[in-house]
Amino acid sequence: MPRIWRCAVAIGLLLSVTTTARQPAPRPAGSLVIQSVASPGLKGNLLGDAAERNAAVYLPPSYNTTPSRRYPTLYLLHGYLSNLQVWGTRDGAPGYQGMQLAPTLDALIAGGLPELIVVAPNARNAYFGSFYANSPVTGAWEDFIVRDLVAWVDANFRTMTSAESRGIAGHSMGGYGAIMLAMKHPDVFAALYALSPCCVGMEGDLSAENPAWAVAQKISSRDQLQPRPRSPQDFYVTAMVAMAAALSPNPAKPPMYVDLPFEERDGAIAANEPARASWRAKMPLYLVDEYAANLRKLRGIALDYGALEEFSHIQLTTRAFSGELARRAISHRFEIYPDGNHENRIRQRLETRVFPFFAEVLRGQ
């Protein structure tokens, strides 16, 4: 090889080594584990749903390299008509606004967010949503989250097992679940964040003013329910039946096994007791006095909805719930954020509000 060529090759190798040396080291990445969790309380439910449920578990970047370390845990509950994939828990299937749970959390942690474990269970059932409530029709979903899932996570992963290191959050149906489970079980969850929570109270489009109650009253087969509603009425009818299966179940009334809180009588929508009372007995807005002591035990409470929220009961009852907390001097955060409808800014809210909130209020190692 001529001398000039040898020099050129040597210079090229030197530049290559120099360029490689200047490249930043790859960022450590977390991992996502999806496993099936058994729940005795879901066995024998009248809808025929499986008693084993998938749950996605995000493990932060240092989990596999620091075996002595333990982590706070956040439970993330999805909304009605969806499942755990709405958070981006499956490769090639992005969640809200393109998010993928693991890369999203990796990026936040690289930016300074304290590491935590995040658990996202699948609570979709034959009626497209469990509402995270115990019911003789749909099964013991509250027990599944509070008892079975938490115990399974603590047994299989290096969590900090005290309540002060465990939080719960959710969107819509999941927001309702987060409020109810935290207010009833402060010994399990020390903080809650409810994004656009549904079903906080029976106002607006969950009152007798909604004509969809008359249509829901006529549902006589699961085939009439709409997993992909084509109109607002289709959605309301399907959701009303699902909510009734959780909030006012009637095992003696096949095939739907529900009593609705309102029914059409003489051409008008009227209250149907005791089903209506059963709904109110399971809605946060009417339970603040009963659970005030529990709510005061929590390390953090946060509520929000977007200024463009489509569901009127979410606007009315989330604001009213905040007012009830304020009247009793129960510390909490409440925000109505601009340009947000029911779903369009969920990823942004998770990144800028939800995950930082729990990093602030949960006790870390």
C-alpha positions in Angstrom: 0.0 0.0 0.0 1.5 3.4 -1.0 2.5 5.5 2.0 0.0 8.2 1.2 -2.8 5.7 1.3 -1.6 4.3 4.7 -1.7 7.8 6.0 -5.2 8.4 4.8 -6.4 5.2 6.3 -4.8 6.0 9.6 -6.4 9.5 9.7 -9.8 7.9 8.9 -9.5 5.4 11.7 -8.5 8.2 14.1 -11.4 10.3 13.1 -13.7 7.3 13.5 -12.5 6.6 17.0 -12.7 10.2 18.0 -16.3 10.5 16.6 -17.3 7.3 18.4 -15.8 8.5 21.7 -17.9 11.7 21.5 -21.2 9.9 21.1 -23.2 9.9 24.4 -23.8 6.6 26.1 -27.2 5.1 25.5 -29.8 6.0 28.1 -30.7 3.2 30.4 -34.2 1.9 29.7 -37.0 0.5 31.9 -38.9 -2.6 31.0 -42.5 -3.7 30.7 -43.8 -7.0 32.1 -47.3 -8.3 31.3 -48.6 -11.2 33.3 -51.9 -12.8 34.3 -53.1 -12.3 37.9 -55.7 -14.6 39.5 -58.6 -13.2 41.5 -60.8 -15.5 43.6 -63.4 -12.7 43.8 -64.0 -12.7 40.1 -64.7 -16.4 39.9 -68.3 -17.3 39.1 -69.3 -13.8 38.0 -72.6 -13.9 36.1 -71.1 -12.4 32.9 -68.8 -15.3 32.5 -65.6 -13.2 32.5 -62.3 -14.9 33.3 -61.1 -14.8 36.9 -57.5 -14.1 35.7 -56.7 -10.6 34.4 -53.7 -9.2 32.6 -51.7 -6.5 34.2 -48.8 -4.5 32.8 -46.0 -3.6 35.2 -43.4 -1.0 34.3 -40.0 -1.5 36.0 -37.8 1.6 36.0 -34.2 1.7 34.5 -32.3 0.9 37.7 -34.5 -2.0 38.6 -32.3 -4.8 37.2 -29.0 -3.1 38.2 -29.7 -2.2 41.8 -31.1 -5.4 43.3 -31.3 -4.0 46.9 -33.5 -1.0 45.9 -37.3 -0.8 46.4 -39.7 1.5 44.6 -42.9 3.4 45.2 -45.8 2.1 43.1 -48.5 3.8 41.1 -51.7 1.9 40.0 -53.1 3.3 36.7 -56.8 2.5 35.9 -58.1 2.8 32.4 -61.6 4.1 31.3 -64.8 2.6 30.0 -64.7 0.9 26.5 -60.9 0.6 26.7 -58.3 -1.6 28.3 -54.7 -1.4 29.5 -53.5 -0.9 26.0 -54.8 2.7 26.1 -51.6 3.6 28.0 -49.4 2.1 25.2 -48.5 -1.2 26.8 -48.2 -3.2 23.6 -45.6 -2.7 20.9 -47.0 -1.2 17.8 -50.2 -0.1 19.5 -49.7 3.4 20.9 -51.9 4.7 23.6 -53.2 8.3 24.2 -51.7 10.7 21.7 -49.2 8.1 20.6 -47.8 7.4 24.1 -46.0 4.2 25.0 -45.9 3.7 28.7 -42.3 2.4 29.0 -40.5 5.0 26.7 -42.7 7.8 28.1 -41.6 7.0 31.7 -38.0 6.4 30.6 -37.9 9.9 29.1 -39.4 11.5 32.2 -37.0 9.7 34.5 -34.1 10.7 32.3 -35.4 14.3 32.8 -35.4 14.0 36.6 -38.6 12.2 37.6 -37.9 9.9 40.5 -38.1 6.2 39.6 -41.3 4.3 40.4 -43.1 1.1 39.4 -46.4 1.6 37.5 -49.1 -1.1 37.3 -51.9 -1.0 34.7 -54.5 -3.7 35.1 -57.1 -4.7 32.5 -60.6 -4.1 33.9 -62.6 -4.5 30.7 -65.4 -7.1 31.0 -68.3 -8.4 29.0 -70.1 -5.0 29.5 -66.9 -3.2 28.4 -66.0 -1.9 31.9 -66.1 -3.1 35.5 -66.1 0.4 37.2 -63.8 -1.2 39.8 -66.7 -2.0 42.1 -67.7 -5.2 43.9 -70.8 -6.7 42.4 -72.6 -10.1 42.5 -73.1 -9.8 38.8 -69.7 -8.6 37.5 -67.5 -9.9 40.3 -65.4 -8.4 43.1 -63.4 -5.9 41.1 -62.7 -3.7 44.1 -61.2 -6.7 45.9 -59.2 -7.6 42.8 -57.5 -4.3 42.8 -57.1 -3.6 46.5 -56.4 -7.1 47.7 -55.3 -9.5 44.9 -53.4 -7.2 42.5 -51.6 -5.3 45.2 -50.6 -8.5 47.0 -49.4 -10.0 43.7 -47.3 -7.0 42.8 -45.7 -6.7 46.2 -44.9 -10.4 46.2 -43.3 -10.4 42.8 -41.6 -7.0 42.5 -39.4 -4.9 44.8 -42.0 -2.4 45.9 -42.1 -0.3 49.0 -45.1 -2.0 50.6 -46.4 0.7 53.0 -49.5 2.7 51.9 -47.5 6.0 51.9 -45.5 4.7 49.0 -48.5 3.6 46.9 -50.8 5.7 44.8 -53.7 5.2 42.4 -54.8 7.2 39.4 -57.2 6.8 36.5 -59.1 8.4 33.7 -62.9 8.6 33.4 -64.1 5.2 34.7 -60.6 4.8 36.1 -60.9 8.2 37.8 -64.0 7.1 39.5 -62.2 3.9 40.6 -59.2 5.9 41.9 -61.4 8.1 44.0 -63.5 5.3 45.4 -60.7 2.9 46.2 -58.5 5.5 47.8 -61.3 7.0 49.9 -62.3 3.6 51.1 -58.8 2.1 51.5 -56.3 4.7 52.8 -54.4 1.8 54.4 -53.6 0.6 50.8 -53.4 3.8 48.7 -52.0 7.1 50.2 -52.7 9.4 47.2 -55.1 9.6 44.2 -55.3 11.5 41.0 -58.6 11.4 39.0 -58.5 12.6 35.4 -61.9 13.6 34.1 -63.6 11.2 36.5 -67.0 9.9 35.5 -69.8 8.9 37.8 -68.9 11.1 40.7 -72.5 12.1 41.1 -75.9 11.8 39.4 -76.1 15.3 37.7 -76.3 16.5 34.1 -76.3 13.7 31.6 -76.6 11.1 34.4 -79.9 12.7 35.7 -83.4 11.9 34.7 -83.0 14.5 31.9 -81.2 12.0 29.7 -83.7 10.3 27.3 -81.3 7.4 26.9 -82.6 5.9 30.1 -85.8 5.0 28.2 -83.8 3.1 25.6 -81.5 1.4 28.1 -84.7 0.1 29.8 -85.5 -1.9 26.7 -82.1 -3.6 26.4 -82.7 -7.3 26.5 -79.5 -8.8 25.1 -75.8 -8.2 25.2 -75.8 -8.1 21.4 -77.6 -4.7 21.7 -74.7 -3.1 23.6 -72.3 -1.1 21.5 -68.5 -1.6 22.0 -67.9 1.0 19.4 -70.9 3.4 19.8 -72.0 5.2 16.6 -73.8 8.0 18.5 -73.9 9.7 21.9 -77.2 7.8 22.6 -75.6 4.5 21.8 -72.8 5.3 24.2 -75.1 6.3 27.0 -77.3 3.3 26.7 -74.3 0.9 26.7 -72.6 2.7 29.6 -75.8 2.9 31.6 -76.2 -0.9 31.5 -72.6 -1.4 32.5 -72.8 1.0 35.3 -76.0 -0.6 36.6 -74.3 -4.0 36.6 -71.7 -2.5 39.0 -73.8 -0.1 41.0 -77.3 -1.6 41.1 -76.9 -5.2 40.1 -79.8 -7.7 40.3 -78.7 -11.3 40.0 -82.4 -12.4 40.0 -83.1 -10.4 36.8 -81.6 -12.1 33.7 -80.4 -11.7 31.1 -78.8 -8.3 31.9 -78.9 -8.7 35.7 -79.5 -5.0 36.3 -82.0 -2.5 37.8 -81.7 1.0 36.3 -81.9 4.1 38.5 -84.4 5.7 36.1 -87.2 4.3 34.0 -89.8 5.5 31.6 -93.3 5.7 33.2 -96.3 7.2 31.5 -94.1 8.9 28.9 -91.7 10.5 31.4 -88.4 9.5 33.0 -88.8 8.9 36.7 -86.6 7.7 39.6 -86.6 3.9 40.1 -86.0 3.1 43.7 -84.1 1.5 45.3 -81.7 1.3 42.3 -81.3 5.1 42.3 -80.4 5.1 46.0 -77.9 2.2 45.3 -76.1 4.4 42.7 -75.9 7.4 45.1 -74.6 5.1 47.8 -71.6 4.3 45.6 -70.8 7.8 44.2 -68.1 10.0 45.8 -70.1 13.2 45.8 -72.5 11.8 48.3 -69.9 10.0 50.5 -67.6 12.8 51.6 -69.0 13.0 55.1 -68.9 9.2 55.5 -65.2 9.0 54.4 -63.9 12.4 55.5 -61.6 10.9 58.1 -60.1 8.6 55.4 -59.7 11.4 52.9 -57.8 13.4 55.5 -55.3 10.6 55.8 -54.3 10.8 52.2 -51.0 12.4 51.3 -52.4 13.9 48.2 -55.7 14.3 46.2 -55.9 15.7 42.7 -58.8 16.2 40.4 -59.0 17.6 36.9 -61.0 17.9 33.7 -60.7 19.8 30.4 -62.5 23.0 29.7 -64.0 21.3 26.6 -65.2 18.2 28.5 -68.2 16.6 26.6 -69.9 14.9 29.5 -71.8 17.4 31.6 -71.9 15.2 34.7 -68.1 15.2 34.8 -68.0 18.9 34.8 -70.7 19.4 37.4 -69.9 16.6 39.8 -66.1 16.9 39.8 -66.4 20.6 40.6 -69.0 19.9 43.2 -66.8 17.1 44.8 -64.0 19.6 45.0 -66.3 22.0 46.7 -67.4 19.4 49.3 -63.7 18.7 50.0 -63.0 22.4 50.4 -65.9 22.9 52.8 -64.5 20.3 55.1 -60.9 21.7 54.8 -59.7 18.5 53.1 -56.6 19.4 51.2 -56.6 18.7 47.5 -55.8 20.1 44.0 -58.4 20.8 41.4 -57.7 22.1 37.9 -59.8 22.8 34.8 -57.3 22.9 32.0 -57.7 24.8 28.7 -58.3 23.2 25.3 -59.0 19.8 26.8 -61.9 17.5 26.0 -62.5 14.1 27.5 -59.4 12.4 25.8 -57.4 14.7 23.7 -54.7 15.7 26.3 -54.4 12.7 28.5 -50.8 12.0 27.6 -49.9 15.6 28.3 -51.7 15.4 31.7 -49.8 12.2 32.6 -46.5 13.7 31.7 -46.9 17.2 33.2 -49.3 16.6 36.1 -50.0 12.9 37.1 -46.5 11.4 37.3 -44.9 14.5 38.8 -47.7 14.6 41.4 -47.0 11.1 42.7 -43.2 11.8 42.6 -44.0 14.6 45.0 -46.5 13.1 47.4 -45.4 9.4 47.6 -42.7 8.4 49.9 -39.6 7.1 48.0 -36.6 5.1 49.2 
